[in-house]
Amino acid sequence: MAGQLRVRYQRSFVKRVMGRLDEIDGLNQAMLLGANVVLTLLPLLMLLSALASRRVDDDIALHMGLDERAAAIVRKLFTSTQPKFGMAVVLAIVMLVFWTVGLVSSLQGIYERVFDLDHRGLRDMHRFVAWVAGLCLSIVLVGASVRPVMHVIAAPVLVEVMTFVVITPFVWWTMHFLLAGRVSWRALVPSAVATGVGTVGLGFFSKAYFSSTIITDSKLYGSIGAVFSLVTWIIAIASVVVVGAVVGAEWPARRAVDTDDMVEVSEPRARS
């Protein structure tokens, strides 16, 4: 029985995905991507939200599915005064945009690894800047689409449905755009859908896990405990991005293997 299970696993789709993740060093790539988000993209969104008089902590609490107690703890992490526009703010924006472009380059590198493409790097600087703008727009769209359904009976399900509707096309466009059209739109559909499904799954998990974790960690460690939970959530998002891309890229190979298995099973019957 154990031998049969081992053989089935060796031929399974899960084994191919795990093998591909190992080939591209997927775990470390997800950790690095999550760290880059914490160090670059999150501060940029915080600064832009402050300038726009919009609280980024509310958006984070919304997407993490936090209850009121946990959301209040997260809000304390982002308490700040309204920045005065001046040279210091301009310099901060320039530096954060520069670092964020580096983050986008690392995301492009992940997709290039997944689809076995050469890294284009700084040749796509204009794409990096455009993608950051697209990301900001998608965040606004997700927030605008989710907030109206927050207080209805089926809110948890509707929130994730709206998230899937916005995130999946954005990821689809992201891969095609950052890969400079080197992979067809059709070939990228499985990866986009897998990432969208993974995001929804993470959303339901977050609602069940992070509220109690943030409250408990904040009691044990103070404010830094909530930071640990926030960083964990961001790394989980990065992992969904990497795993979703790999799952979608390996899906056509799964269909081909399943077809071969059907042929192998049917041939002996034909001979008999």
N, C-alpha and C positions, 0 to 999 in steps of 0.2 A: 504493500500500500504506500509506504513511504517512498519507494523507488518510483512508483507511478506518479505520485505528486511532484517529485523532483523533476521528472521528465516533462510533465505538464508545465511546470514553472519555467523550465529552460526554454520551452517553445512559446511561452505566453507573451502577451503584449506588455504586461508589467515588467517582465525581465528585459525586454528590448528598451523600454523607457528608462529603467534603472541603469542599464548598460550605457545608453546614450548620455544620460546625466553624468555618469562617471567619466565618459570620454571628454566632455566639454567642461569638466570640473564644476558641475552645476551648483553644488552646495556652496562652494566658495564664491562663485559668481553671484549667487543670491545674497550672500552675506555682504559682499562688497557693494552690490547695488543698494541694499538696504542702508548700509552705512553712508553711502553717498547721498541718499535721500535725506537722511537725518542731518548731515552736515551742510547740505547745499540747498536742496529744493524746499525743505521745510522752513528754514529761515527766510528764504525768498518769499514764500507765500505769506509768512507772518508779517514781513515788512510791507508787502503790497496790500495785505488786508488792513493793516493799521492805517496806511495812507488813504485807503478807500473807506475807512470807518466801518469795516466789517470784521467781525471776530472770527479768526481762524479756528479757535478752540470749539466754537459751536459746530462748525463743519466737521471737525475731527470727532467730537462726541456723537454727532449724527451718524457718521459712517461706521463708527465702532459699535453703534447700538447701545450706548451707555444709558443707564438709568440716571435719575436726577442727582443722586448722591455721588456717583462716580463722575458725572459730567461736571459737578461743582468742583471736584478735586482737580480735574483737568483744566478748568478755567483758571484756577490759581496759578498754574504753571505759566500761563500766557498773560498774566496781569502786567500791563505796562502803560506808560503815559503816551498820549498822542505825539508822534514825532514831529518836530518842526522841520519843514523842508529847507534844506541848505546844502552846502558843499559836502558835509559829512554823510548826509543821506544819499546824495548823488553818488558819492564814492562807494558807499555800501551797496547800492543797487548795481553799479557797474561790476563790482567784485563778485557779488552773488550771481549775477547773470553769467559772468565768465566761468565760475565754478559749476553752475548748472549746465552750461554747455558741455563741460567735462563729464557730467553725469549722463547726458544724452549720448555722448560718444561711447560710454561704457555700455549703455543699453543697446546701441547699435552693434557693438562688438558681440554682445550675447546673441542677438539674432543672427549675426553672421556666422558665429560658431555653430548654432543650431542647424542652419541651412548650408553649411560648408562653403561659405563665401569668403573672399578676401576682404580685409578691413580697409575701408576707404578713408577713415579718419578725418583730418582737417579739410579734406577736399569737400566735405559736406557741411561746412560751417553754416551755410545759409539754411540748410535743412534743420540743423540743431536749433537755431534761433526760431524758425517757424514752428518747430515741434513744441517748444516751450510755450509759445503763444497758444497753440492748439490744446495743450494740456490745461492751461489756465481756463480756456473756454469750456473744456469738458467738465472741469471741476464746478464751474458756475452752472452749467446745464444740469449736472447731477443734483446739486443743491436746490436749484429752482424746481426740478421735477419731483424731488422727494418731499420737500417741505409741505406741499398741499395735502399729502396723504398721511402725514405723521400721526394724526389724531383720529383716524377712522378705525373701525374694528379690525380690519385685516391689514393694518399698517405694516407689520413686520414682513409680510409676504409682498405687499405692494412696493415697499421700499426696495426690496431686492430685485423685483421685476423691473422697476424703473432703472435701477443701477445696471442691470444686464443690458437693457435696451440702449443705454448711452455708452457703457464701457466697451461692449463687443465691437461696434463699428469703429470706435476710437482706436482700439488695439489693432483692428484690421488695417485701418489707415496708417497707424504708426509703423507697423512692420513693412508695409509696402513703401511708405515714404522714406523711412530710414535705410531701407535696403535699396533705395534708388531704382525701384521697379525691376530688380534682378530676379525676383520671384513673382510669379503671376498672382493676381488677385484670387483666383480660384484655389490655388495651392495653399494660400494663407488662411482660407476660411476655417479649416479645422483648428488651427492654432488660436485664432481669434475666438471661436466658440468655446474652446477648452479653457482659455483664460477667463472669459466671461462667466462660465459655469463655476470655475474655481473661485472667482471673486464673490459670487453669490454664496457658495459654500462657506467661504471665510466670513462673510457677513453674518450668516446664521450662527456660526461658531463664536464669533465675536460677541454677539448678543447674549449667548449663554455663558461665556467665560470671562470676558474682560471687566465687566462691571464689578463682580465680586473680587476679582484679582486686584484691581486698582484700589478698592476700598481696603482690602486686607494688607496689601503691600504698603499703602500709605500709613496705616497704623503701625506697622512693624519698622519701616525705614524712613518715614516722613515723605517729603515731596519727591525725593529721588526714587522711591518705590513706584510712584505713578510714571516716572520717566522710564523705568525699566519696562513697564507694561506697554507704553507707547512705542518704544524702540522694538519690542517683540512684535507688535502689530505691524509695524512698517517692514520689518524683515519678513514677516509672513506674506505681506503683499508682494515683496520682491520674489519670494519663492513661488508664489502663484504665477507670476510673470514668466519665470524661467521654466517651471514645470509645464505650464500651459503651452508654451511654444514648442517644447519637446514632444509633448503628447500629440499635438496637431501635426508636427512634422513626421512622426512615426506612424500616424494613422493609416496613410496609404499602404505602407509596408505591411501592416496588420491585415488589411484586406487581401493583399497578394498572398500572404502566408495561409490565410483561411481558405483561399481558393485552391492552393496547392494541396492542403490537407484533404479537402473534399475530393480532389482528383485521386489522391493516394488511396482513400477509402473506397471509392467507386470502382477503381480498376480491378481489384481482386474479385469483386462481385461480377464484373463483366466477363471475366475469364471463366468463372464457374457456370 
